[in-house]
Every structure is written in structure tokens, then in C-alpha cells.
Amino acid sequence: MKKWSRNEDLNAGAAEPGLAAVVAAYNRPRELRLALEGYRRQSFFRNHHQEFQLILADDGSGPEVERTFSEFSDQVSFPTLYLRQEDRGWGKLRMLNRAVLECRADRVVFADADCIPHRHFLLSHFQDCGEDAVACGRRVDLTESVSRALTAEDVRGGAVESWTWLARNALKRSVDYGEQGFYLPRPIARALNAFSRNRKPTLIGSNFSISRKRLWELNGFDETFTMPGFGEDTDLERRIGQTGLKIEWITYRAIQFHLWHPLTPVGDDALRLAEDLKRKGNGAALKGLRELEKEIAGEPADRRV
């Protein structure tokens, strides 16, 4: 496991970060660069005078991803943390759990490195949901041509957040769920949720937040899943439902712009495992935060980070 941090001690004596954003990454440095530009312009600090901690959970990417994050970390004032494990196949859930063990904030937002956050993305997750609820936003899906045309300058200038840009590309069918890219006041956003294409709140692994305390009660993500498709959200949503925690939409508020990439195949093994765990009805992950914490504690000191 590789680990380094930046800006942890800039403000000695300051309060812990009000929020931690955990961004899952695996290769695709160009997409990561665009997403990081979105985090650079977050309104969270200006509104709450609190830092947020940005954690990159790298599941074994090539060196360009670390280099991209390092350059970014040197340019910003908020705390950043880089975590990387060796590439031994799909290990995203282990990386997410490791990030939770390292995070310093009481509330954690989960996102992917191919999603550009709206400037109010973190602020919405912080404001719009309490400890006893899980907040879930949506994302605007961009086509391949639009994704390839976007530049870091576009993101810095807020191009994708422009109502004219969204409307124009929605009319051209260059985006999907374009209507959910419009940032709206909270009362209007809540009223419109009743008319959304997805009325029932559904957990999306790339855009949700939960209190760290509640996530510990669930034992985090279940590392029994060693393939994509269910462990990041479907299994976690099932277990959340058994605890009485409420999942709340914060659409039109916690907005992401999802950069195009080839679809990640979901194997039958993941589906079978999800169905098997559903029948078992477990509330806590079979292999999650507690197991990982014990594993790390048992490592030789020279391997522990």
C-alpha cells in the first residue's frame, strides 16, 4: 500500500475537515484531471469556512494517475491524501474501505474519478442530509464526442454547469439526464423529485454520502465482491434498508457530469453473489472495515502505512 498526503498541517489547531470526499480511480488520467478541476472550484470552503479532505483511492493505476494527483495537490490548500494498492484485479471495495479508515471527517462523500463535480456538489452533500440518512445525487451522462471535447479550461470556467450549455446539448441528445444538471434551490429541487425519471431514491456508487459512524455500523463495503457491478451500491443499499436508514434524493443539487467510457462488464458471478447475500439477509458486510482494520494491525511495522 502506498500512501502520501499534502496540506495536512497547513492550519495548525484548526478543526477537522467538515467533509471527506473519497474518489475512486483506476487509470484514465485525463478523466481524473478534469474531475480534479471540479474539486478545485468547490464552494464548500467559502460557505462554511471549513476544509474538506480529498482522498484518491487508487486501485493500482499506472504512474500517470499519481503524478496527476500530486501536481494537483501541490496547487490546492485543502488536505489531500493518496492511497494506492497493487493491481491484483478489481479491488475497488478494499480501496474504499481503506479510505474510510484514513478519513478524518464525520461525513464521507463517495465519487468516481470519471465524474466532474458541480461547484456546489460537496456543499449539497453537507447541507442537505442529516446523520440518519444517506444522501444520493445523480449524474448527467455525457456522450463520447462531448467528453473528448471537454478541456480543463472548460471545467475551470464552469462550462458544463451553464444552463445554455446543458440545454443545447440536451436538445442535441449529446447528454442523458441533462435536466438533472440544473442546480436549483432546495425547495424546488425536492418538489421536482416527484416528477423525475427515477422517483424512488436509489444508491449510486459514484454519488452518495453517509456519516462515517453509520458506515462503520454497516461494516463498510463488502470485499467479498471481487468484480464490479453490485458491491459499490446494490449490496450496500440492501444493507442500508435493513437498518432503517433513509436514502434521500438530492438531485438538482449534488450534480456530477459523467465522462464517457466503454461500459464495464458485469459478470454473472457478481449477480449470483448479490442474490446469495440477499437471501442471507446480512446487515453488516461479511468482509469489511473491521476485518481490514485487523489485517492492517497484524502487518509487520515496515509494511504498515
C-alpha positions in Angstrom: 0.0 0.0 0.0 1.4 3.4 -1.0 0.3 6.5 0.9 1.2 10.2 1.0 -0.6 13.4 2.0 -0.4 17.1 1.3 -1.6 20.2 3.3 -2.4 18.2 6.4 -0.7 20.7 8.7 -1.3 24.0 6.9 -3.7 25.2 9.6 -2.3 24.1 12.9 -5.0 23.9 15.6 -7.9 24.1 13.0 -10.9 21.9 13.3 -11.1 18.5 11.5 -12.4 18.7 7.9 -16.2 19.0 7.8 -16.4 16.6 4.9 -14.2 13.9 3.2 -14.6 13.2 -0.5 -13.3 9.7 -1.5 -12.7 9.5 -5.2 -12.1 6.0 -6.6 -9.6 5.8 -9.5 -8.2 3.2 -11.9 -6.2 4.6 -14.8 -7.8 7.2 -17.1 -5.6 10.1 -16.0 -7.3 12.6 -18.5 -10.7 12.0 -16.9 -9.2 12.3 -13.4 -7.6 15.7 -14.4 -11.0 17.0 -15.5 -12.6 15.8 -12.3 -10.0 17.4 -10.1 -10.6 20.7 -11.7 -14.2 20.4 -10.5 -12.9 19.8 -6.9 -10.6 22.8 -7.2 -13.6 25.1 -7.5 -15.9 23.7 -4.8 -17.9 26.3 -2.9 -17.8 24.3 0.3 -15.0 26.1 2.0 -16.3 29.6 1.0 -19.7 28.8 2.5 -18.6 27.0 5.7 -15.1 28.2 6.3 -14.1 24.5 6.8 -11.8 22.5 4.8 -12.7 19.3 3.1 -10.4 16.4 2.7 -9.9 14.9 -0.7 -8.8 11.2 -0.8 -7.9 9.5 -4.0 -8.4 5.7 -3.6 -6.3 4.2 -6.5 -6.9 0.6 -7.3 -3.5 0.0 -8.9 -3.3 2.6 -11.7 -0.2 3.4 -13.8 2.1 6.2 -12.6 0.3 9.0 -14.6 -2.6 8.9 -12.1 -0.4 9.5 -9.1 1.5 12.2 -11.0 -1.7 14.0 -11.9 -2.9 13.9 -8.3 0.4 15.0 -6.9 0.6 18.1 -9.2 -3.0 19.0 -8.2 -2.3 18.5 -4.5 0.7 20.9 -4.7 -1.7 23.6 -6.1 -4.5 23.5 -3.6 -4.8 24.5 0.0 -7.1 21.8 1.3 -5.9 18.4 2.7 -5.3 15.7 0.1 -4.5 12.0 0.7 -3.3 9.5 -1.9 -3.7 5.7 -1.3 -2.7 3.1 -3.8 -2.7 -0.7 -3.7 -1.0 -3.0 -6.3 -3.1 -4.0 -9.3 -4.2 -7.5 -8.5 -7.5 -7.4 -10.3 -10.6 -5.5 -9.4 -10.2 -4.3 -5.8 -12.2 -1.1 -5.6 -14.1 -2.0 -2.4 -10.9 -2.7 -0.5 -9.6 0.7 -1.5 -12.8 2.4 -0.5 -12.7 0.7 2.9 -9.1 1.8 3.3 -10.0 5.3 2.5 -12.7 5.3 5.2 -10.2 4.0 7.7 -8.0 7.0 6.9 -10.6 9.8 6.5 -10.8 12.5 9.2 -14.3 13.8 8.7 -17.6 12.7 10.1 -19.4 12.6 6.8 -18.0 10.9 3.7 -18.9 11.5 0.1 -18.1 8.8 -2.5 -17.4 9.6 -6.1 -15.6 8.2 -9.1 -12.6 9.8 -11.0 -14.6 9.9 -14.2 -17.2 12.3 -12.8 -16.8 16.1 -12.8 -18.5 17.6 -9.7 -20.7 20.7 -9.9 -19.2 23.5 -7.9 -21.9 23.0 -5.2 -21.5 19.2 -5.2 -19.9 18.9 -1.8 -21.9 21.7 -0.2 -25.1 20.0 -1.2 -24.0 16.7 0.4 -23.0 18.6 3.5 -26.2 20.8 3.8 -29.0 18.6 2.5 -28.8 15.4 4.6 -28.5 14.5 8.3 -26.7 11.7 10.1 -29.6 9.3 10.0 -30.0 9.5 6.2 -27.9 8.6 3.2 -27.8 11.3 0.5 -27.8 10.3 -3.1 -27.3 12.6 -6.1 -27.5 12.0 -9.8 -25.2 12.4 -12.7 -25.5 13.8 -16.2 -24.1 11.3 -18.7 -22.0 12.9 -21.5 -21.6 11.3 -24.9 -18.2 10.3 -26.3 -17.9 13.3 -28.5 -18.7 15.8 -25.8 -16.4 14.1 -23.3 -13.5 14.1 -25.7 -14.0 17.8 -26.5 -14.0 19.0 -22.8 -10.9 20.7 -21.6 -9.6 21.6 -18.1 -10.2 25.2 -19.0 -13.8 24.4 -19.8 -14.2 22.9 -16.3 -12.4 25.7 -14.5 -14.7 28.2 -16.3 -17.9 26.3 -15.3 -18.9 25.5 -18.9 -20.7 22.2 -18.1 -22.7 24.0 -15.4 -24.0 26.6 -17.8 -27.8 26.4 -18.4 -27.3 27.3 -22.1 -24.6 24.6 -22.5 -26.9 22.0 -20.8 -30.0 23.0 -22.8 -28.1 23.0 -26.1 -26.5 19.6 -25.6 -29.8 18.1 -24.2 -31.6 19.2 -27.4 -28.8 17.6 -29.5 -29.1 14.5 -27.4 -25.4 14.8 -26.5 -26.2 14.3 -22.8 -28.5 12.0 -20.9 -30.3 13.1 -17.8 -29.4 16.6 -18.8 -32.4 18.0 -17.0 -30.8 16.9 -13.7 -27.7 19.1 -14.4 -29.5 22.3 -13.5 -28.7 23.4 -9.9 -31.9 24.5 -8.2 -32.9 25.9 -4.7 -33.6 23.1 -2.3 -37.5 23.5 -2.1 -37.8 23.5 -5.9 -35.4 20.5 -6.2 -37.4 18.5 -3.7 -40.7 19.3 -5.5 -39.3 18.2 -8.8 -38.0 14.9 -7.5 -41.7 13.7 -7.6 -41.6 14.1 -11.4 -38.1 12.6 -12.0 -37.5 9.6 -14.2 -36.2 7.8 -11.1 -38.7 8.7 -8.3 -37.6 6.1 -5.8 -34.2 7.1 -4.3 -31.6 4.6 -5.4 -28.0 4.4 -4.3 -25.4 5.3 -6.9 -21.9 4.3 -6.0 -20.4 7.4 -7.7 -22.6 9.9 -5.9 -23.7 9.4 -2.4 -22.7 10.4 1.2 -23.1 8.8 4.6 -21.9 9.5 8.1 -18.8 7.6 9.0 -20.5 6.3 12.1 -23.3 4.7 10.1 -20.9 3.3 7.6 -19.0 1.6 10.5 -22.2 0.1 11.7 -22.7 -1.4 8.3 -19.0 -2.6 8.3 -18.4 -0.6 5.2 -18.2 -2.1 1.7 -18.2 -5.9 1.3 -14.9 -7.0 -0.1 -16.5 -10.4 -0.8 -17.3 -8.8 -4.2 -14.2 -9.1 -6.3 -15.9 -7.9 -9.5 -17.7 -4.7 -10.4 -21.4 -4.1 -10.6 -23.1 -4.8 -7.2 -20.8 -4.2 -4.2 -20.4 -0.5 -4.7 -24.1 0.3 -4.4 -26.6 -2.5 -4.8 -25.4 -4.6 -1.9 -24.8 -1.6 0.3 -28.3 -0.2 -0.5 -29.8 -3.6 0.6 -28.0 -3.5 3.9 -28.8 0.2 4.5 -32.5 -0.7 4.0 -32.3 -3.2 6.8 -31.0 -0.7 9.3 -33.9 1.8 8.9 -31.6 4.4 7.5 -33.4 6.5 4.9 -32.0 7.2 1.4 -32.8 10.7 0.2 -32.5 12.1 -3.3 -30.6 15.3 -3.5 -31.0 15.6 -7.3 -30.7 19.0 -8.9 -28.3 19.7 -6.1 -25.4 17.2 -5.8 -24.7 17.1 -9.5 -22.0 15.3 -11.4 -21.1 15.2 -15.1 -20.1 11.6 -16.1 -17.4 11.4 -18.7 -18.0 8.7 -21.4 -16.0 5.5 -21.3 -16.6 2.0 -22.6 -19.1 0.1 -20.3 -17.5 -2.0 -17.6 -18.8 -5.6 -18.0 -20.6 -7.0 -15.0 -20.2 -10.8 -14.6 -22.8 -13.4 -13.6 -20.7 -14.2 -10.6 -21.4 -10.8 -9.1 -25.1 -11.2 -9.6 -25.1 -14.7 -8.1 -23.2 -13.4 -5.0 -25.6 -10.4 -4.6 -28.6 -12.8 -4.7 -26.9 -15.2 -2.3 -26.2 -12.4 0.2 -29.7 -11.1 -0.2 -31.1 -14.5 0.8 -28.8 -14.5 3.8 -30.0 -11.1 4.9 -26.8 -9.9 6.5 -26.8 -6.3 7.6 -23.1 -5.9 8.1 -20.5 -6.6 5.4 -19.0 -10.1 5.7 -15.6 -8.7 4.9 -15.4 -5.0 5.5 -13.9 -2.3 7.7 -13.4 -4.3 10.8 -11.7 -7.1 9.0 -9.4 -4.7 7.1 -8.5 -2.9 10.3 -7.5 -6.1 11.9 -5.5 -7.1 8.9 -3.6 -3.8 8.8 -2.9 -4.1 12.6 -1.4 -7.5 12.0 1.0 -6.4 9.3 4.7 -6.0 10.1 5.6 -2.4 11.1 7.7 -1.9 7.9 4.7 -2.8 5.7 2.2 -0.7 7.6 1.3 2.8 6.4 
